[in-house]
């Protein structure tokens, strides 16, 4: 049985119990790449049926520390999907317009339509991760800030759970991926960005400032995943030190979820189908 990487929904989640490397017995990098290619092909076919079936939309949410591999994973997993059937949105520092609304507004207006796969590269979870580590950001949101900040995070967790429950009840299938990279591996990847000319553009000095707050971020991730992994919108904590393994697992979980939906091409109305012979004849006689 492949690992599920599921974050428990009973509030027992603990980062200390997780591994950032693949489990023993995992396939070689070459084998993993072959498996990923096969899964991408399956995902492409499933998205076509998803579109024709027109009952569900799929939302993939990615959260991670810098250099964990969000961008490359999204690119690798969705590289074979029809561009018309996939939408990717990245969320960074909120704009002035976005700050004029509640914290869910900017992502809500980017949700995928039925039949499409939507991807959030970062998301509304920034409001319980980055903002929790940097509570000074709250000053720009013009909201009531309680004396006990824990009350604010509890309220945002509740709002997120209700938001995701509403989406799920209305046909949005939500899969959330936390790409769990180790501090040691992040250091290696940041050094690679500094030492490789073609990757220099990826490096920002602020990355080191955020890295210095690693323990604060891990605490924020633990509290967030523990409070918001639910049956309708589960979190998957994916070991991210090995990119081929990480990408394959994200693709596998996504494919298995789509396969479980009972998707099918719609049946043509019997009366309309009776007209097919005349339509065919008309075309052949042009």
Secondary structure as UniProt FT lines:
FT   HELIX           15..17
FT   TURN            24..25
FT   HELIX           29..53
FT   STRAND          57..64
FT   TURN            66..67
FT   HELIX           70..78
FT   TURN            79..80
FT   HELIX           83..85
FT   STRAND          86..90
FT   HELIX           96..99
FT   TURN            103..104
FT   HELIX           105..108
FT   TURN            109..110
FT   TURN            114..115
FT   STRAND          117..121
FT   HELIX           124..128
FT   HELIX           130..133
FT   HELIX           135..140
FT   HELIX           149..169
FT   TURN            170..171
FT   STRAND          172..180
FT   HELIX           183..195
FT   HELIX           197..202
FT   HELIX           206..211
FT   TURN            212..213
FT   HELIX           214..228
FT   STRAND          235..239
FT   HELIX           243..259
FT   TURN            260..262
FT   HELIX           270..273
FT   TURN            274..275
FT   HELIX           276..284
//
